[in-house]
Amino acid sequence: MVPEDQPSWKNYLFQSLLATLTVLIVLLFLSIEQAVIISSIGATAFIVFAMPRSITARPRGVIGGHLVGLLSGSLCALIPQPSLIHSIIVYSLAVGLATFVMVVIDTEHPPAAGTALGVAIKGFSPKVALAVVTSAVILSLVHHLFRPRLKDLT
């Protein structure tokens, strides 16, 4: 018998399926053009559904962190990049800036650093911004709705 506070195989199955369905819904709205953020959204889904009680799974972190990543990446993409080494420095700066801002304003969400990197590489576009915000909101909404049933699986 599994203690009540320990996840059972039903939790593993339910939460994995919930992650699958939520990411499916998100991906139906994304195009390959937004590929730069898809992996960070996948990492967010892992945190939200495998570690739902983690501080980084809070809507403040998920939504706020991805907004910080979007803004940091967008600002860094404006910096001229005349050579490969300049590009590498700018991409690194996007991650460092996002990390700094997230920690300062209490919106820590590790996958959002990936959003900053992806946007710095690809550049800002309204479609990418909409995809980031929509994805973060959908994941946070599903997390909120199912939170009473979700257990930390790690």
N, CA, C and O atoms as a GROMACS GRO file, in nm:
protein
  616
    1MET      N    1   0.084  -0.118   0.000
    1MET     CA    2   0.000   0.000   0.000
    1MET      C    3   0.089   0.125   0.000
    1MET      O    4   0.184   0.135   0.078
    2VAL      N    5   0.057   0.219  -0.088
    2VAL     CA    6   0.132   0.343  -0.100
    2VAL      C    7   0.077   0.445   0.000
    2VAL      O    8  -0.044   0.467   0.004
    3PRO      N    9   0.166   0.508   0.081
    3PRO     CA   10   0.117   0.612   0.172
    3PRO      C   11   0.044   0.722   0.094
    3PRO      O   12   0.074   0.747  -0.023
    4GLU      N   13  -0.052   0.787   0.160
    4GLU     CA   14  -0.137   0.885   0.094
    4GLU      C   15  -0.059   1.001   0.031
    4GLU      O   16  -0.099   1.052  -0.074
    5ASP      N   17   0.050   1.043   0.093
    5ASP     CA   18   0.124   1.156   0.040
    5ASP      C   19   0.223   1.117  -0.070
    5ASP      O   20   0.283   1.204  -0.134
    6GLN      N   21   0.240   0.987  -0.094
    6GLN     CA   22   0.329   0.939  -0.198
    6GLN      C   23   0.250   0.918  -0.328
    6GLN      O   24   0.137   0.868  -0.323
    7PRO      N   25   0.307   0.954  -0.441
    7PRO     CA   26   0.235   0.931  -0.566
    7PRO      C   27   0.227   0.783  -0.599
    7PRO      O   28   0.319   0.706  -0.569
    8SER      N   29   0.118   0.745  -0.659
    8SER     CA   30   0.101   0.606  -0.702
    8SER      C   31   0.117   0.601  -0.854
    8SER      O   32   0.133   0.704  -0.919
    9TRP      N   33   0.113   0.482  -0.909
    9TRP     CA   34   0.124   0.468  -1.054
    9TRP      C   35   0.010   0.543  -1.123
    9TRP      O   36   0.026   0.588  -1.236
   10LYS      N   37  -0.104   0.557  -1.055
   10LYS     CA   38  -0.216   0.632  -1.113
   10LYS      C   39  -0.179   0.780  -1.130
   10LYS      O   40  -0.215   0.842  -1.230
   11ASN      N   41  -0.107   0.835  -1.032
   11ASN     CA   42  -0.061   0.973  -1.044
   11ASN      C   43   0.036   0.988  -1.160
   11ASN      O   44   0.027   1.084  -1.238
   12TYR      N   45   0.129   0.894  -1.172
   12TYR     CA   46   0.226   0.900  -1.281
   12TYR      C   47   0.154   0.898  -1.416
   12TYR      O   48   0.185   0.977  -1.504
   13LEU      N   49   0.059   0.807  -1.430
   13LEU     CA   50  -0.014   0.794  -1.555
   13LEU      C   51  -0.101   0.917  -1.581
   13LEU      O   52  -0.097   0.974  -1.690
   14PHE      N   53  -0.180   0.958  -1.482
   14PHE     CA   54  -0.270   1.072  -1.497
   14PHE      C   55  -0.194   1.199  -1.531
   14PHE      O   56  -0.230   1.270  -1.625
   15GLN      N   57  -0.089   1.228  -1.457
   15GLN     CA   58  -0.016   1.352  -1.477
   15GLN      C   59   0.063   1.351  -1.608
   15GLN      O   60   0.080   1.456  -1.670
   16SER      N   61   0.112   1.235  -1.648
   16SER     CA   62   0.181   1.226  -1.777
   16SER      C   63   0.083   1.245  -1.892
   16SER      O   64   0.114   1.312  -1.990
   17LEU      N   65  -0.035   1.187  -1.879
   17LEU     CA   66  -0.138   1.206  -1.982
   17LEU      C   67  -0.186   1.350  -1.986
   17LEU      O   68  -0.210   1.406  -2.093
   18LEU      N   69  -0.201   1.412  -1.870
   18LEU     CA   70  -0.241   1.552  -1.863
   18LEU      C   71  -0.136   1.641  -1.930
   18LEU      O   72  -0.171   1.734  -2.003
   19ALA      N   73  -0.010   1.613  -1.906
   19ALA     CA   74   0.098   1.687  -1.972
   19ALA      C   75   0.091   1.668  -2.123
   19ALA      O   76   0.104   1.764  -2.199
   20THR      N   77   0.069   1.544  -2.166
   20THR     CA   78   0.060   1.514  -2.309
   20THR      C   79  -0.054   1.591  -2.375
   20THR      O   80  -0.035   1.655  -2.478
   21LEU      N   81  -0.172   1.586  -2.314
   21LEU     CA   82  -0.288   1.653  -2.372
   21LEU      C   83  -0.272   1.805  -2.372
   21LEU      O   84  -0.310   1.872  -2.468
   22THR      N   85  -0.216   1.859  -2.265
   22THR     CA   86  -0.198   2.004  -2.258
   22THR      C   87  -0.097   2.051  -2.363
   22THR      O   88  -0.120   2.151  -2.430
   23VAL      N   89   0.013   1.979  -2.376
   23VAL     CA   90   0.112   2.016  -2.478
   23VAL      C   91   0.053   1.998  -2.618
   23VAL      O   92   0.082   2.078  -2.707
   24LEU      N   93  -0.028   1.896  -2.638
   24LEU     CA   94  -0.095   1.877  -2.767
   24LEU      C   95  -0.180   2.000  -2.800
   24LEU      O   96  -0.175   2.050  -2.912
   25ILE      N   97  -0.257   2.047  -2.704
   25ILE     CA   98  -0.340   2.166  -2.725
   25ILE      C   99  -0.252   2.286  -2.760
   25ILE      O  100  -0.282   2.361  -2.852
   26VAL      N  101  -0.145   2.304  -2.685
   26VAL     CA  102  -0.054   2.416  -2.711
   26VAL      C  103   0.007   2.405  -2.851
   26VAL      O  104   0.010   2.503  -2.925
   27LEU      N  105   0.054   2.287  -2.886
   27LEU     CA  106   0.121   2.268  -3.015
   27LEU      C  107   0.026   2.284  -3.134
   27LEU      O  108   0.069   2.318  -3.244
   28LEU      N  109  -0.102   2.260  -3.112
   28LEU     CA  110  -0.199   2.281  -3.219
   28LEU      C  111  -0.204   2.428  -3.260
   28LEU      O  112  -0.241   2.461  -3.373
   29PHE      N  113  -0.169   2.517  -3.167
   29PHE     CA  114  -0.172   2.660  -3.195
   29PHE      C  115  -0.038   2.715  -3.243
   29PHE      O  116  -0.031   2.827  -3.291
   30LEU      N  117   0.067   2.636  -3.230
   30LEU     CA  118   0.199   2.681  -3.271
   30LEU      C  119   0.229   2.632  -3.412
   30LEU      O  120   0.175   2.530  -3.456
   31SER      N  121   0.314   2.705  -3.480
   31SER     CA  122   0.362   2.657  -3.609
   31SER      C  123   0.511   2.630  -3.595
   31SER      O  124   0.572   2.662  -3.493
   32ILE      N  125   0.568   2.573  -3.696
   32ILE     CA  126   0.711   2.543  -3.692
   32ILE      C  127   0.791   2.673  -3.679
   32ILE      O  128   0.906   2.671  -3.635
   33GLU      N  129   0.730   2.784  -3.718
   33GLU     CA  130   0.794   2.915  -3.703
   33GLU      C  131   0.827   2.944  -3.557
   33GLU      O  132   0.923   3.015  -3.527
   34GLN      N  133   0.747   2.889  -3.467
   34GLN     CA  134   0.772   2.911  -3.324
   34GLN      C  135   0.858   2.800  -3.263
   34GLN      O  136   0.860   2.784  -3.141
   35ALA      N  137   0.928   2.726  -3.346
   35ALA     CA  138   1.009   2.614  -3.297
   35ALA      C  139   1.111   2.658  -3.192
   35ALA      O  140   1.153   2.579  -3.108
   36VAL      N  141   1.151   2.784  -3.197
   36VAL     CA  142   1.252   2.833  -3.103
   36VAL      C  143   1.203   2.828  -2.959
   36VAL      O  144   1.285   2.829  -2.867
   37ILE      N  145   1.072   2.823  -2.937
   37ILE     CA  146   1.022   2.820  -2.800
   37ILE      C  147   0.960   2.687  -2.761
   37ILE      O  148   0.927   2.666  -2.644
   38ILE      N  149   0.942   2.598  -2.856
   38ILE     CA  150   0.873   2.472  -2.828
   38ILE      C  151   0.944   2.391  -2.720
   38ILE      O  152   0.878   2.336  -2.632
   39SER      N  153   1.075   2.383  -2.725
   39SER     CA  154   1.146   2.302  -2.625
   39SER      C  155   1.134   2.362  -2.486
   39SER      O  156   1.125   2.288  -2.388
   40SER      N  157   1.134   2.494  -2.475
   40SER     CA  158   1.118   2.553  -2.341
   40SER      C  159   0.977   2.531  -2.288
   40SER      O  160   0.958   2.518  -2.167
   41ILE      N  161   0.879   2.526  -2.376
   41ILE     CA  162   0.741   2.498  -2.334
   41ILE      C  163   0.731   2.352  -2.288
   41ILE      O  164   0.661   2.322  -2.191
   42GLY      N  165   0.800   2.262  -2.357
   42GLY     CA  166   0.803   2.121  -2.314
   42GLY      C  167   0.865   2.107  -2.176
   42GLY      O  168   0.816   2.029  -2.093
   43ALA      N  169   0.971   2.181  -2.150
   43ALA     CA  170   1.034   2.177  -2.018
   43ALA      C  171   0.941   2.236  -1.912
   43ALA      O  172   0.939   2.189  -1.798
   44THR      N  173   0.865   2.338  -1.949
   44THR     CA  174   0.766   2.394  -1.857
   44THR      C  175   0.661   2.290  -1.823
   44THR      O  176   0.622   2.276  -1.707
   45ALA      N  177   0.614   2.216  -1.923
   45ALA     CA  178   0.513   2.112  -1.900
   45ALA      C  179   0.566   2.008  -1.801
   45ALA      O  180   0.492   1.962  -1.714
   46PHE      N  181   0.693   1.972  -1.813
   46PHE     CA  182   0.750   1.876  -1.718
   46PHE      C  183   0.742   1.931  -1.576
   46PHE      O  184   0.698   1.861  -1.484
   47ILE      N  185   0.785   2.054  -1.557
   47ILE     CA  186   0.782   2.112  -1.422
   47ILE      C  187   0.640   2.121  -1.369
   47ILE      O  188   0.614   2.084  -1.255
   48VAL      N  189   0.548   2.170  -1.451
   48VAL     CA  190   0.410   2.190  -1.408
   48VAL      C  191   0.342   2.059  -1.369
   48VAL      O  192   0.265   2.056  -1.273
   49PHE      N  193   0.370   1.951  -1.443
   49PHE     CA  194   0.298   1.826  -1.418
   49PHE      C  195   0.376   1.721  -1.340
   49PHE      O  196   0.315   1.633  -1.279
   50ALA      N  197   0.508   1.727  -1.340
   50ALA     CA  198   0.586   1.630  -1.262
   50ALA      C  199   0.627   1.687  -1.126
   50ALA      O  200   0.653   1.612  -1.032
   51MET      N  201   0.632   1.820  -1.117
   51MET     CA  202   0.671   1.886  -0.993
   51MET      C  203   0.572   1.998  -0.961
   51MET      O  204   0.613   2.113  -0.941
   52PRO      N  205   0.443   1.966  -0.956
   52PRO     CA  206   0.340   2.071  -0.945
   52PRO      C  207   0.345   2.155  -0.818
   52PRO      O  208   0.290   2.265  -0.815
   53ARG      N  209   0.410   2.106  -0.714
   53ARG     CA  210   0.420   2.182  -0.589
   53ARG      C  211   0.546   2.268  -0.584
   53ARG      O  212   0.566   2.345  -0.490
   54SER      N  213   0.630   2.256  -0.685
   54SER     CA  214   0.754   2.334  -0.691
   54SER      C  215   0.722   2.483  -0.706
   54SER      O  216   0.622   2.521  -0.768
   55ILE      N  217   0.806   2.564  -0.648
   55ILE     CA  218   0.788   2.709  -0.661
   55ILE      C  219   0.796   2.753  -0.807
   55ILE      O  220   0.734   2.853  -0.845
   56THR      N  221   0.871   2.680  -0.888
   56THR     CA  222   0.883   2.717  -1.030
   56THR      C  223   0.761   2.675  -1.112
   56THR      O  224   0.751   2.711  -1.230
   57ALA      N  225   0.669   2.600  -1.052
   57ALA     CA  226   0.546   2.561  -1.122
   57ALA      C  227   0.432   2.660  -1.099
   57ALA      O  228   0.326   2.649  -1.160
   58ARG      N  229   0.454   2.757  -1.010
   58ARG     CA  230   0.351   2.858  -0.982
   58ARG      C  231   0.323   2.939  -1.108
   58ARG      O  232   0.413   2.961  -1.189
   59PRO      N  233   0.198   2.984  -1.125
   59PRO     CA  234   0.168   3.070  -1.240
   59PRO      C  235   0.257   3.194  -1.246
   59PRO      O  236   0.294   3.239  -1.355
   60ARG      N  237   0.290   3.250  -1.131
   60ARG     CA  238   0.379   3.367  -1.129
   60ARG      C  239   0.511   3.335  -1.198
   60ARG      O  240   0.563   3.417  -1.275
   61GLY      N  241   0.566   3.216  -1.170
   61GLY     CA  242   0.692   3.176  -1.232
   61GLY      C  243   0.676   3.139  -1.377
   61GLY      O  244   0.755   3.180  -1.462
   62VAL      N  245   0.572   3.061  -1.407
   62VAL     CA  246   0.551   3.014  -1.544
   62VAL      C  247   0.523   3.132  -1.637
   62VAL      O  248   0.592   3.151  -1.738
   63ILE      N  249   0.421   3.210  -1.604
   63ILE     CA  250   0.383   3.322  -1.691
   63ILE      C  251   0.486   3.434  -1.682
   63ILE      O  252   0.534   3.484  -1.784
   64GLY      N  253   0.518   3.473  -1.560
   64GLY     CA  254   0.615   3.582  -1.541
   64GLY      C  255   0.752   3.548  -1.597
   64GLY      O  256   0.815   3.632  -1.661
   65GLY      N  257   0.796   3.426  -1.573
   65GLY     CA  258   0.927   3.385  -1.622
   65GLY      C  259   0.935   3.386  -1.774
   65GLY      O  260   1.033   3.434  -1.831
   66HIS      N  261   0.832   3.334  -1.840
   66HIS     CA  262   0.833   3.334  -1.986
   66HIS      C  263   0.820   3.476  -2.042
   66HIS      O  264   0.877   3.505  -2.148
   67LEU      N  265   0.747   3.564  -1.974
   67LEU     CA  266   0.742   3.704  -2.018
   67LEU      C  267   0.879   3.769  -2.005
   67LEU      O  268   0.921   3.844  -2.093
   68VAL      N  269   0.948   3.741  -1.896
   68VAL     CA  270   1.084   3.792  -1.878
   68VAL      C  271   1.175   3.737  -1.987
   68VAL      O  272   1.254   3.811  -2.046
   69GLY      N  273   1.165   3.607  -2.014
   69GLY     CA  274   1.246   3.546  -2.120
   69GLY      C  275   1.218   3.609  -2.256
   69GLY      O  276   1.309   3.637  -2.333
   70LEU      N  277   1.090   3.631  -2.284
   70LEU     CA  278   1.050   3.693  -2.410
   70LEU      C  279   1.108   3.834  -2.421
   70LEU      O  280   1.163   3.871  -2.525
   71LEU      N  281   1.096   3.912  -2.316
   71LEU     CA  282   1.146   4.049  -2.317
   71LEU      C  283   1.299   4.053  -2.325
   71LEU      O  284   1.356   4.130  -2.402
   72SER      N  285   1.365   3.970  -2.246
   72SER     CA  286   1.512   3.966  -2.247
   72SER      C  287   1.566   3.925  -2.383
   72SER      O  288   1.657   3.987  -2.437
   73GLY      N  289   1.507   3.820  -2.438
   73GLY     CA  290   1.550   3.774  -2.570
   73GLY      C  291   1.524   3.877  -2.678
   73GLY      O  292   1.606   3.897  -2.768
   74SER      N  293   1.409   3.944  -2.669
   74SER     CA  294   1.374   4.047  -2.768
   74SER      C  295   1.470   4.165  -2.762
   74SER      O  296   1.515   4.214  -2.866
   75LEU      N  297   1.502   4.209  -2.641
   75LEU     CA  298   1.596   4.322  -2.626
   75LEU      C  299   1.734   4.285  -2.677
   75LEU      O  300   1.798   4.364  -2.746
   76CYS      N  301   1.780   4.166  -2.644
   76CYS     CA  302   1.913   4.124  -2.687
   76CYS      C  303   1.920   4.103  -2.838
   76CYS      O  304   2.025   4.124  -2.898
   77ALA      N  305   1.809   4.063  -2.898
   77ALA     CA  306   1.807   4.043  -3.043
   77ALA      C  307   1.828   4.175  -3.118
   77ALA      O  308   1.865   4.175  -3.235
   78LEU      N  309   1.803   4.287  -3.051
   78LEU     CA  310   1.823   4.419  -3.113
   78LEU      C  311   1.969   4.460  -3.119
   78LEU      O  312   2.005   4.553  -3.192
   79ILE      N  313   2.054   4.393  -3.043
   79ILE     CA  314   2.196   4.426  -3.040
   79ILE      C  315   2.261   4.377  -3.170
   79ILE      O  316   2.242   4.262  -3.208
   80PRO      N  317   2.336   4.464  -3.237
   80PRO     CA  318   2.402   4.422  -3.362
   80PRO      C  319   2.493   4.301  -3.339
   80PRO      O  320   2.562   4.291  -3.237
   81GLN      N  321   2.491   4.211  -3.436
   81GLN     CA  322   2.569   4.088  -3.427
   81GLN      C  323   2.648   4.069  -3.557
   81GLN      O  324   2.612   3.988  -3.642
   82PRO      N  325   2.757   4.145  -3.573
   82PRO     CA  326   2.831   4.141  -3.699
   82PRO      C  327   2.912   4.013  -3.721
   82PRO      O  328   2.959   3.988  -3.833
   83SER      N  329   2.930   3.933  -3.618
   83SER     CA  330   3.008   3.810  -3.635
   83SER      C  331   2.952   3.701  -3.544
   83SER      O  332   2.868   3.727  -3.457
   84LEU      N  333   3.001   3.581  -3.565
   84LEU     CA  334   2.956   3.467  -3.484
   84LEU      C  335   2.986   3.490  -3.336
   84LEU      O  336   2.901   3.460  -3.252
   85ILE      N  337   3.102   3.540  -3.304
   85ILE     CA  338   3.136   3.560  -3.163
   85ILE      C  339   3.044   3.665  -3.100
   85ILE      O  340   3.006   3.652  -2.984
   86HIS      N  341   3.008   3.767  -3.176
   86HIS     CA  342   2.913   3.866  -3.125
   86HIS      C  343   2.776   3.801  -3.100
   86HIS      O  344   2.712   3.830  -2.999
   87SER      N  345   2.734   3.715  -3.190
   87SER     CA  346   2.606   3.645  -3.173
   87SER      C  347   2.609   3.559  -3.048
   87SER      O  348   2.513   3.559  -2.970
   88ILE      N  349   2.717   3.487  -3.027
   88ILE     CA  350   2.729   3.400  -2.910
   88ILE      C  351   2.724   3.483  -2.781
   88ILE      O  352   2.660   3.443  -2.684
   89ILE      N  353   2.789   3.597  -2.782
   89ILE     CA  354   2.786   3.685  -2.664
   89ILE      C  355   2.645   3.736  -2.640
   89ILE      O  356   2.599   3.738  -2.525
   90VAL      N  357   2.576   3.777  -2.745
   90VAL     CA  358   2.439   3.829  -2.732
   90VAL      C  359   2.345   3.720  -2.680
   90VAL      O  360   2.263   3.746  -2.593
   91TYR      N  361   2.357   3.599  -2.733
   91TYR     CA  362   2.270   3.489  -2.689
   91TYR      C  363   2.295   3.458  -2.541
   91TYR      O  364   2.201   3.433  -2.466
   92SER      N  365   2.420   3.459  -2.502
   92SER     CA  366   2.455   3.435  -2.362
   92SER      C  367   2.401   3.546  -2.273
   92SER      O  368   2.353   3.520  -2.163
   93LEU      N  369   2.410   3.668  -2.321
   93LEU     CA  370   2.358   3.782  -2.246
   93LEU      C  371   2.206   3.770  -2.225
   93LEU      O  372   2.156   3.806  -2.119
   94ALA      N  373   2.136   3.720  -2.324
   94ALA     CA  374   1.990   3.702  -2.312
   94ALA      C  375   1.957   3.608  -2.196
   94ALA      O  376   1.866   3.635  -2.118
   95VAL      N  377   2.030   3.499  -2.186
   95VAL     CA  378   2.008   3.403  -2.078
   95VAL      C  379   2.045   3.465  -1.943
   95VAL      O  380   1.970   3.453  -1.846
   96GLY      N  381   2.159   3.532  -1.937
   96GLY     CA  382   2.202   3.595  -1.813
   96GLY      C  383   2.107   3.705  -1.768
   96GLY      O  384   2.076   3.716  -1.649
   97LEU      N  385   2.060   3.786  -1.861
   97LEU     CA  386   1.966   3.893  -1.828
   97LEU      C  387   1.834   3.836  -1.778
   97LEU      O  388   1.780   3.883  -1.678
   98ALA      N  389   1.783   3.734  -1.847
   98ALA     CA  390   1.658   3.671  -1.804
   98ALA      C  391   1.673   3.612  -1.665
   98ALA      O  392   1.584   3.627  -1.581
   99THR      N  393   1.783   3.545  -1.640
   99THR     CA  394   1.808   3.486  -1.509
   99THR      C  395   1.809   3.594  -1.401
   99THR      O  396   1.743   3.580  -1.298
  100PHE      N  397   1.883   3.701  -1.425
  100PHE     CA  398   1.893   3.810  -1.328
  100PHE      C  399   1.755   3.870  -1.298
  100PHE      O  400   1.718   3.885  -1.182
  101VAL      N  401   1.680   3.903  -1.402
  101VAL     CA  402   1.550   3.967  -1.382
  101VAL      C  403   1.453   3.872  -1.312
  101VAL      O  404   1.381   3.913  -1.222
  102MET      N  405   1.451   3.745  -1.353
  102MET     CA  406   1.360   3.649  -1.288
  102MET      C  407   1.388   3.638  -1.138
  102MET      O  408   1.296   3.635  -1.057
  103VAL      N  409   1.515   3.632  -1.102
  103VAL     CA  410   1.551   3.620  -0.961
  103VAL      C  411   1.514   3.747  -0.884
  103VAL      O  412   1.463   3.740  -0.773
  104VAL      N  413   1.540   3.862  -0.943
  104VAL     CA  414   1.512   3.990  -0.877
  104VAL      C  415   1.362   4.010  -0.854
  104VAL      O  416   1.321   4.058  -0.749
  105ILE      N  417   1.279   3.972  -0.953
  105ILE     CA  418   1.135   3.998  -0.939
  105ILE      C  419   1.056   3.874  -0.898
  105ILE      O  420   0.933   3.872  -0.907
  106ASP      N  421   1.126   3.770  -0.854
  106ASP     CA  422   1.063   3.649  -0.800
  106ASP      C  423   0.971   3.580  -0.900
  106ASP      O  424   0.857   3.544  -0.869
  107THR      N  425   1.022   3.562  -1.022
  107THR     CA  426   0.948   3.487  -1.124
  107THR      C  427   1.035   3.374  -1.180
  107THR      O  428   1.031   3.346  -1.299
  108GLU      N  429   1.113   3.310  -1.093
  108GLU     CA  430   1.206   3.207  -1.138
  108GLU      C  431   1.132   3.092  -1.207
  108GLU      O  432   1.038   3.034  -1.153
  109HIS      N  433   1.178   3.062  -1.327
  109HIS     CA  434   1.125   2.949  -1.403
  109HIS      C  435   1.233   2.908  -1.502
  109HIS      O  436   1.245   2.971  -1.608
  110PRO      N  437   1.313   2.805  -1.471
  110PRO     CA  438   1.428   2.771  -1.554
  110PRO      C  439   1.402   2.760  -1.705
  110PRO      O  440   1.483   2.809  -1.783
  111PRO      N  441   1.291   2.698  -1.750
  111PRO     CA  442   1.270   2.691  -1.894
  111PRO      C  443   1.258   2.827  -1.963
  111PRO      O  444   1.278   2.837  -2.084
  112ALA      N  445   1.225   2.930  -1.888
  112ALA     CA  446   1.212   3.063  -1.947
  112ALA      C  447   1.347   3.117  -1.995
  112ALA      O  448   1.350   3.204  -2.082
  113ALA      N  449   1.456   3.067  -1.940
  113ALA     CA  450   1.587   3.104  -1.993
  113ALA      C  451   1.602   3.051  -2.136
  113ALA      O  452   1.667   3.114  -2.219
  114GLY      N  453   1.540   2.936  -2.163
  114GLY     CA  454   1.537   2.883  -2.299
  114GLY      C  455   1.455   2.970  -2.392
  114GLY      O  456   1.488   2.986  -2.510
  115THR      N  457   1.348   3.028  -2.340
  115THR     CA  458   1.269   3.122  -2.419
  115THR      C  459   1.354   3.243  -2.456
  115THR      O  460   1.352   3.288  -2.570
  116ALA      N  461   1.428   3.295  -2.358
  116ALA     CA  462   1.517   3.410  -2.384
  116ALA      C  463   1.618   3.376  -2.493
  116ALA      O  464   1.641   3.455  -2.584
  117LEU      N  465   1.678   3.259  -2.484
  117LEU     CA  466   1.777   3.216  -2.582
  117LEU      C  467   1.714   3.201  -2.721
  117LEU      O  468   1.768   3.250  -2.820
  118GLY      N  469   1.598   3.135  -2.726
  118GLY     CA  470   1.531   3.114  -2.855
  118GLY      C  471   1.491   3.244  -2.921
  118GLY      O  472   1.507   3.260  -3.042
  119VAL      N  473   1.438   3.336  -2.844
  119VAL     CA  474   1.395   3.465  -2.900
  119VAL      C  475   1.516   3.549  -2.940
  119VAL      O  476   1.511   3.620  -3.040
  120ALA      N  477   1.625   3.542  -2.864
  120ALA     CA  478   1.746   3.615  -2.902
  120ALA      C  479   1.800   3.563  -3.036
  120ALA      O  480   1.849   3.641  -3.117
  121ILE      N  481   1.790   3.433  -3.058
  121ILE     CA  482   1.838   3.373  -3.182
  121ILE      C  483   1.746   3.408  -3.299
  121ILE      O  484   1.793   3.449  -3.405
  122LYS      N  485   1.617   3.392  -3.280
  122LYS     CA  486   1.519   3.411  -3.388
  122LYS      C  487   1.477   3.557  -3.404
  122LYS      O  488   1.446   3.600  -3.515
  123GLY      N  489   1.477   3.633  -3.295
  123GLY     CA  490   1.427   3.770  -3.298
  123GLY      C  491   1.280   3.774  -3.260
  123GLY      O  492   1.210   3.673  -3.265
  124PHE      N  493   1.235   3.891  -3.221
  124PHE     CA  494   1.097   3.910  -3.179
  124PHE      C  495   1.003   3.903  -3.299
  124PHE      O  496   1.035   3.953  -3.407
  125SER      N  497   0.888   3.842  -3.276
  125SER     CA  498   0.777   3.852  -3.371
  125SER      C  499   0.649   3.844  -3.289
  125SER      O  500   0.645   3.776  -3.186
  126PRO      N  501   0.544   3.911  -3.334
  126PRO     CA  502   0.417   3.903  -3.262
  126PRO      C  503   0.367   3.759  -3.248
  126PRO      O  504   0.306   3.724  -3.146
  127LYS      N  505   0.390   3.677  -3.350
  127LYS     CA  506   0.346   3.537  -3.343
  127LYS      C  507   0.418   3.460  -3.233
  127LYS      O  508   0.356   3.383  -3.159
  128VAL      N  509   0.547   3.482  -3.221
  128VAL     CA  510   0.623   3.415  -3.115
  128VAL      C  511   0.579   3.466  -2.978
  128VAL      O  512   0.563   3.388  -2.885
  129ALA      N  513   0.558   3.596  -2.966
  129ALA     CA  514   0.512   3.653  -2.839
  129ALA      C  515   0.378   3.594  -2.800
  129ALA      O  516   0.357   3.556  -2.685
  130LEU      N  517   0.286   3.588  -2.895
  130LEU     CA  518   0.154   3.531  -2.868
  130LEU      C  519   0.165   3.384  -2.829
  130LEU      O  520   0.096   3.337  -2.738
  131ALA      N  521   0.253   3.311  -2.897
  131ALA     CA  522   0.271   3.168  -2.867
  131ALA      C  523   0.327   3.149  -2.726
  131ALA      O  524   0.282   3.060  -2.653
  132VAL      N  525   0.424   3.230  -2.688
  132VAL     CA  526   0.483   3.219  -2.554
  132VAL      C  527   0.379   3.247  -2.447
  132VAL      O  528   0.362   3.169  -2.354
  133VAL      N  529   0.309   3.358  -2.462
  133VAL     CA  530   0.210   3.398  -2.361
  133VAL      C  531   0.095   3.297  -2.355
  133VAL      O  532   0.055   3.255  -2.246
  134THR      N  533   0.043   3.258  -2.470
  134THR     CA  534  -0.068   3.162  -2.474
  134THR      C  535  -0.028   3.029  -2.411
  134THR      O  536  -0.103   2.972  -2.333
  135SER      N  537   0.090   2.980  -2.446
  135SER     CA  538   0.138   2.853  -2.391
  135SER      C  539   0.151   2.859  -2.240
  135SER      O  540   0.108   2.768  -2.170
  136ALA      N  541   0.211   2.966  -2.190
  136ALA     CA  542   0.230   2.980  -2.045
  136ALA      C  543   0.096   2.990  -1.973
  136ALA      O  544   0.079   2.932  -1.866
  137VAL      N  545   0.002   3.062  -2.031
  137VAL     CA  546  -0.129   3.077  -1.968
  137VAL      C  547  -0.205   2.944  -1.969
  137VAL      O  548  -0.265   2.906  -1.869
  138ILE      N  549  -0.202   2.872  -2.081
  138ILE     CA  550  -0.272   2.742  -2.088
  138ILE      C  551  -0.213   2.645  -1.986
  138ILE      O  552  -0.287   2.580  -1.913
  139LEU      N  553  -0.081   2.635  -1.981
  139LEU     CA  554  -0.017   2.544  -1.885
  139LEU      C  555  -0.051   2.583  -1.742
  139LEU      O  556  -0.077   2.497  -1.658
  140SER      N  557  -0.051   2.712  -1.713
  140SER     CA  558  -0.084   2.758  -1.578
  140SER      C  559  -0.230   2.734  -1.544
  140SER      O  560  -0.263   2.698  -1.430
  141LEU      N  561  -0.318   2.752  -1.640
  141LEU     CA  562  -0.461   2.730  -1.618
  141LEU      C  563  -0.490   2.582  -1.589
  141LEU      O  564  -0.563   2.550  -1.496
  142VAL      N  565  -0.434   2.494  -1.669
  142VAL     CA  566  -0.454   2.350  -1.646
  142VAL      C  567  -0.394   2.310  -1.512
  142VAL      O  568  -0.454   2.232  -1.438
  143HIS      N  569  -0.276   2.362  -1.480
  143HIS     CA  570  -0.213   2.336  -1.350
  143HIS      C  571  -0.306   2.379  -1.236
  143HIS      O  572  -0.325   2.305  -1.140
  144HIS      N  573  -0.362   2.498  -1.248
  144HIS     CA  574  -0.453   2.550  -1.144
  144HIS      C  575  -0.578   2.463  -1.131
  144HIS      O  576  -0.620   2.432  -1.020
  145LEU      N  577  -0.637   2.426  -1.244
  145LEU     CA  578  -0.761   2.347  -1.241
  145LEU      C  579  -0.741   2.209  -1.179
  145LEU      O  580  -0.829   2.158  -1.110
  146PHE      N  581  -0.626   2.148  -1.205
  146PHE     CA  582  -0.602   2.012  -1.158
  146PHE      C  583  -0.512   2.005  -1.035
  146PHE      O  584  -0.480   1.896  -0.989
  147ARG      N  585  -0.470   2.118  -0.982
  147ARG     CA  586  -0.374   2.120  -0.871
  147ARG      C  587  -0.415   2.030  -0.754
  147ARG      O  588  -0.329   1.963  -0.697
  148PRO      N  589  -0.543   2.027  -0.715
  148PRO     CA  590  -0.579   1.939  -0.603
  148PRO      C  591  -0.548   1.791  -0.629
  148PRO      O  592  -0.528   1.714  -0.535
  149ARG      N  593  -0.545   1.750  -0.755
  149ARG     CA  594  -0.518   1.610  -0.788
  149ARG      C  595  -0.372   1.582  -0.821
  149ARG      O  596  -0.332   1.466  -0.833
  150LEU      N  597  -0.292   1.686  -0.834
  150LEU     CA  598  -0.153   1.669  -0.875
  150LEU      C  599  -0.062   1.650  -0.755
  150LEU      O  600  -0.075   1.718  -0.653
  151LYS      N  601   0.031   1.556  -0.769
  151LYS     CA  602   0.132   1.530  -0.665
  151LYS      C  603   0.269   1.541  -0.728
  151LYS      O  604   0.287   1.516  -0.847
  152ASP      N  605   0.366   1.577  -0.646
  152ASP     CA  606   0.504   1.578  -0.694
  152ASP      C  607   0.545   1.435  -0.726
  152ASP      O  608   0.532   1.346  -0.642
  153LEU      N  609   0.596   1.414  -0.846
  153LEU     CA  610   0.636   1.280  -0.889
  153LEU      C  611   0.786   1.258  -0.874
  153LEU      O  612   0.835   1.147  -0.896
  154THR      N  613   0.858   1.359  -0.837
  154THR     CA  614   1.004   1.347  -0.827
  154THR      C  615   1.046   1.321  -0.683
  154THR      O  616   1.165   1.307  -0.655
   0.00000   0.00000   0.00000
